[in-house]
Amino acid sequence: MDLVVHAWEVGIACRYKAGPHVRSTDEGGHADAILPRGVPVGYYARTRRDRRLAIVAPGMVRDAAALLRDRPEYMRAGEARGRNCLTTFAVLDVGEARAAAFAAAWEAIAADPPLFVAVGGNCAQVITRALEGIGALPRGWLRPGSPDALFRAVVAAHPGARIATGFAEFTPDGSGGYGIRLENAVGARLPVAA
């Protein structure tokens, strides 16, 4: 199944999440942002050893090249199958202006990453702030603290979100975007791309 993210759409990718109603596993539940045209980007703790649990650490943004290098199971279906890393996506139609603002927010985060804090400044909370900043999530007193909570908040705010799960394969499309192919896909609300 192909998941096409258009110029007017943004989304989230919840890693190690086997479906919209399944909690992320302890293997590494994590959320990445999906920018317009399928570009993946994520917020991480900068630690001496990747995949090490951090309570407080400098923050960093990984673009698609860094994800491919450091987390290949997030970018390549074969690697994802080998690590049993199913990804559940929620893709939102926010309009081109807000989608562009979301991409610009990630450029600003990458230029000056906030401190990573396991509670209060993790991947889900940084994505939440970026979505709130473009008006795609209501500003609330309590921000989602986990990828699962972020997924639930996004779907609650956008009941028409396109949702799909599978082993994700990101392929550059030659014009700065990425095609996303899902192996072993389960689409809750996702038409197959034309």
Backbone hydrogen bonds, N-H to C=O, Kabsch-Sander energy under -0.5 kcal/mol:
donor,donor_aa,acceptor,acceptor_aa,energy
3,L,180,I,-3.6
4,V,2,D,-0.6
5,V,3,L,-0.5
6,H,4,V,-0.6
9,E,6,H,-1.7
10,V,92,L,-1.9
11,G,34,I,-2.4
12,I,90,A,-2.0
13,A,32,D,-2.6
14,C,88,T,-3.1
15,R,13,A,-0.8
15,R,30,H,-3.2
16,Y,86,L,-1.1
17,K,14,C,-0.8
17,K,86,L,-1.7
18,A,16,Y,-0.5
22,V,19,G,-1.6
25,T,16,Y,-2.3
28,G,25,T,-1.1
29,G,25,T,-1.4
30,H,15,R,-0.9
32,D,13,A,-2.3
33,A,41,V,-2.8
34,I,11,G,-3.0
35,L,33,A,-0.6
35,L,39,V,-3.6
37,R,6,H,-1.4
38,G,35,L,-1.2
39,V,35,L,-0.5
39,V,36,P,-0.8
41,V,33,A,-2.2
42,G,62,R,-2.2
44,Y,60,M,-3.1
46,R,58,P,-3.5
47,T,45,A,-0.9
52,R,49,R,-1.3
57,A,116,F,-2.3
60,M,44,Y,-2.2
62,R,42,G,-2.6
63,D,61,V,-0.5
67,L,63,D,-2.6
68,L,64,A,-2.5
69,R,65,A,-1.9
70,D,66,A,-3.3
71,R,67,L,-2.6
74,Y,71,R,-2.6
75,M,72,P,-1.3
76,R,72,P,-2.7
80,A,76,R,-2.5
81,R,77,A,-2.9
82,G,78,G,-2.0
83,R,79,E,-1.5
84,N,81,R,-1.1
85,C,80,A,-3.0
86,L,84,N,-1.1
87,T,166,G,-2.4
88,T,14,C,-2.4
89,F,87,T,-0.5
89,F,164,A,-3.3
90,A,12,I,-1.9
91,V,162,R,-2.7
92,L,10,V,-3.5
94,V,8,W,-2.0
94,V,92,L,-0.8
95,G,8,W,-1.5
99,A,95,G,-2.3
100,A,96,E,-2.5
101,A,97,A,-2.0
102,F,98,R,-2.0
103,A,99,A,-2.0
104,A,100,A,-2.3
105,A,101,A,-2.2
106,W,102,F,-1.7
107,E,103,A,-1.6
108,A,104,A,-2.1
109,I,105,A,-2.3
110,A,106,W,-2.4
111,A,107,E,-1.9
112,D,108,A,-1.7
116,F,57,A,-2.5
117,V,121,G,-1.3
118,A,55,I,-3.2
120,G,118,A,-0.6
121,G,117,V,-1.9
126,V,122,N,-2.3
127,I,123,C,-2.1
128,T,124,A,-2.4
129,R,125,Q,-2.2
130,A,126,V,-1.9
131,L,127,I,-2.6
132,E,128,T,-3.0
133,G,129,R,-2.3
134,I,130,A,-0.9
135,G,132,E,-1.5
136,A,131,L,-2.5
137,L,131,L,-0.9
143,R,141,W,-0.6
150,L,146,S,-2.5
151,F,147,P,-2.6
152,R,148,D,-2.4
153,A,149,A,-2.4
154,V,150,L,-2.8
155,V,151,F,-2.5
156,A,152,R,-2.3
157,A,153,A,-2.2
158,H,154,V,-1.7
161,A,158,H,-2.4
162,R,91,V,-2.4
164,A,89,F,-1.4
165,T,186,V,-2.3
166,G,87,T,-1.8
167,F,183,E,-2.6
168,A,166,G,-0.7
169,E,181,R,-2.2
170,F,75,M,-2.6
171,T,169,E,-0.5
171,T,179,G,-2.5
173,D,177,G,-2.4
178,Y,37,R,-3.1
179,G,171,T,-3.1
180,I,3,L,-1.1
181,R,169,E,-2.6
181,R,179,G,-0.5
182,L,1,M,-3.4
183,E,167,F,-2.5
183,E,181,R,-0.6
185,A,182,L,-0.6
186,V,165,T,-2.8
188,A,163,I,-0.8
188,A,186,V,-0.7
189,R,163,I,-1.7
193,A,2,D,-1.0
